[in-house]
Structure formats: structure tokens, C-alpha cells
Amino acid sequence: MENNNLPTEELKTYGIINEDLTFSKKLSANDVQKFLRGYTIVADNDRNRATFQLTDNNTQLKVIFLERDKSLAEILENSKEKVQYTDIKDLSRSPDQWNIEKKAFIFDKENSKTVEFDFIKNATELTAIIADQKDVQELSRYKAELQKLKNYLYDKIDQYPEIAKAISNDINIVSREIDSVTRISVKDKRMHNGTSDVQLNVNDKDRYEDANRNRENEEQQQEEKRRFKR
């Protein structure tokens, strides 16, 4: 790892280092060491986010500018009441490119802080946390956001077949979480109604609803397979 050839002028431009080549006081010693080892620095301001990363043996600075659909202050304040969902757009890409990330902001009451989760990178953890809230409406909101992301990814896979594998991996992750939420919802509904998993009554309404739901899921999966084959 080389530190002698740092892109000092760029680092000065973004306030990461000072004119005397010392690092900004906003960065802790640990932040600096991690940055020099390739970790990313994130700077947030209202709806805007910038990320900075040293590349090419610390000789180049990779800068990415992002934009949220909501202000950070609004997200943090509202997260105290309920989970906040937001889309982050990569402004370094053209509008028609694969450039949207979906995030969830959840208030951690124990530590009195809001934590950010990525729908793809933190998928399993995010689903578990939301399910643990035992809130049917929140679970429904989360499932709707997952479906929006899935639809978005399907649009992109048609536009960019050259990166279809990467997008397909993300679609599989989102589909898995949608299935998990569906199972959790059905289980919660049965518990709420005081029913067990073993039913002998052929007139049981839940059984017919579950059968219809399963059939709809199968039809949806068949449609997805057809889209992949196009």
C-alpha cells in the first residue's frame, strides 16, 4: 500500500485533507486508516450523498455522487415513528441505466439511533427485523417495496442483457425475501385466528385462500421464467 502518491489535490477539493496535507478533523484516526486500506468514506447532506474511495494502490480517488428521493433529516425524524424506505440514485450514471439502490432506515430504540439497511446486501437481516416487529401493516409495506424493486430489476434485465447475471442474482434475493414475507404473513394470520397448521375442515376459508395464493405464485413464477427466456 502506497501513501506517498495520494491524489492530494482531489482530496483537498473534497475536504478530506487540509492544505498542510493533514487529514480533516472530521475523520477519526480509525477512519483515516480504514480509508487508506480501501474502505469508503460516506458524506451525507440533505438528499445528497457522496462516497470516496482510494483505488489503484492509493493513487486515484473514486468519487460517486448519489441522490435520495427524501431528505436525510426527514428520514431520520420519521424513522422514530415507523420504518422509512427510500431510493438512492447514482448520479454518475445516465437516467436509463441500472442506477437505483433501495434502502430501509430503522430506529434502534435500544441505542437511540437510526440504522440503514440495503435491500440486497442486508436482505435476510432486514426481513428478520421487520418481521420481529409483529406489525401486519409494516410487513405489508415492506413486501410492497420489495415488489417495486423486483419490477425495477426486471425492467433493467431486459435493457442490459450484458449484465443479466448480476441483475438475476439480485432478483433471486428479492424473490426469496418476498416468499419469506408471504410465509410469515400466512403464519401470523393463522396464529391470529387461533388455527393450527393441521386442518380437516374442507370448508376452511383459509385453505382456499392459501391454495389460490399458491396458484397465483406459481403463475407468477412461470411468467418470470418466460421473461427470462425472451
N, C-alpha and C positions, 0 to 999 in steps of 0.2 A: 504494500500500500504506500503510495507516494503522496506526501503533503506539500512538497516543495513547488509543485506545478499547479496549485489550485487556481481555478479561474477567478482570480481576485476581483477583477473589475465587475464581473457579473454578480459576484457575492456582495460587493459594495452596493450595486444598484438595487438589490432587493433587501438591503439592510441586514444581511446575515453576518457580515463582518464590518468593522468600522474602518475609518481612514488609516488608523495606525495598525491595521491588519489583525486586531484582536476581535474575537467573536462577540456578537451582540450580547448584552447582559440579559436579554430576554431568554437566552438559551442557557440551560444549566450545563455544568461540566459533563454530565452524563449525556445530555442531548448532543453536545459537540462531538463526543467520542463516537456515539452511535451514528451521527451524520457522516463522520469520516470513514466509518466502516460500511457505508452504503445505505443506511436507513434513511427514510424520507421525513423531511420536516414539513409540517402542515400548518398553514396560516389561514385563519378564518376571519372574515369581515362581512357582517350582514349576510347577503345572499352569495357572496363570493368566497371561493376557496382557492388557494394556490398551494401546490406541492413542489418541493425542491429535493433533488437527489443528485449526488455526485456519481458520475459514471466514467468509464474509460480510465481506470486507475486514478480516479480523483482529478482528472484534467478537464472534464466537461461537467457543466451543470444542466441537468434536465429539469425544465420548468413546465408544469401543466396548470392551466387555469380552468377552474370549474365554476359552475353556477347552479345554485339550488332554486327550486321553484317557490321556496319560502325563506324568509329571513331567519338567521340563526337565533336572534333574540326571541322571535315569535315561537320557534320550535322549542327552545329551552323552557320558555314560560308555560306553554301549553302542555308540554310533556309531563308537568306536575299533575295534570288532571287525567290525561289519557295518552296512549301511545301516539307518537307523531310519525307519519310516513312522508317521505319526501323523495323527489327525483333529483339527481345531480347530473348535469350535462357537462361533458368535456368540450370546452370551447376551442380546444386545439384541433378538433375535427370538424368537418363540414356538417351541416344540419342533417344531411341524409345518411350519415354514417352511423355505425353502431357505437353510440356515444352516451348512453344513459345508464346510470347506476341507481339502484333503488335502496334507500336506507330506512331504518326504523330507529327512532330515538325513544328510549325508555328511562323513566326516572327511577333511580335506585334509592328507595326510601331509607335503607339502612345506612348508606354512605352520603345521602343528600346530594346526589349528583346525577346528571343525565348521561346515559351511556349510548353510544352509537353502534348500530349493528348493520352489517351488509347482508342483503337478502340472499346473496350467493355464498360469500365467504363464511358467514356465520349462520347459515340456514338452519342447521339442526338445533343449535343453541337458541336461536331466535324463536323457533316454533315451540320449544320446550318452555321458554319463559312466558310466552303469551298464553299457552295452554294452562300454565300453572296459575294464571290469574283467575281461572274459573269464570270468565266473563263471556257469555254467549255472543253478545254484540261485538265485542272486541275480536273474538275468534272469526266472526263473520267478516269484519272489516279487513282483517289480516288476509283471509282467503281471497277477498276481492282484489287486494293489492297484488297478491301472488298471481292471480289470473291476468291482471293487467300486464305484469312483467312477462308472463308467458306469451301473451298475444304479441307484445312488442318484439320479443325474441324471434317468434315465428315470422314476423314481417321482415326482420333482418336476415334470417337464414335464406329467405328467397332472394334477397338483394345481393347477398355476399356469399355465394357458394364456395368461394376460395377459403373461407374461414368457417365453413359449415360445422366442422368437427368441434371447434371451440364453443360455438353457439349451441350445438346439440348437447354438449356436456352441461351447459347452464340450464337448458330446457329440462334435462333429466333431473337436475337438482330441484328445480321449481316444481316439476310434476310430482316428485317424491313428497315434497312438503304439502302440496295440495291434497294428496292422498292421505297424508298423516292427519291433516286438519279435518278432513271428511270423517275419518275413523274416530277421531276424538269427539267430534260433534255428535255422531251417532251414539257413541258410548255415553256421553253426557246426557243425551236425550232419554236413553233407556233408564239411566240411573234416576233422572228427574221424575220419570213416570213410574218408578218403582218396579220396573220389569227386569227380568233376568235374560241372559243370552239364550236360554232354553225355552222355546215357546211351542206349545202343542195346539194352540187355538188357530184353526185355519182362517178365522175371520179377523185375526190380529191386524190392525191397520198399519202398525209399524213395519210388519213383514212385507206388506205390499209396497209401502213407500221405499223400503230398503231395496226390494227387488227392482223397482223402477229406477232407483238411483244407480244401482249396479249396471242395469242395462244401458242407461244413459252414459255412464262412464265408459263402458265397453264400446259404445258407438263413437264416443269422442276419441278414444284411443285408436279406433280403426280409421277415423278421419285424419288423425295426426299421422298415422303410418302412410296413408295415401299422399299426404302433403310432402312427406319426406321423399317419396318415390318420384315426385314430379321432376 
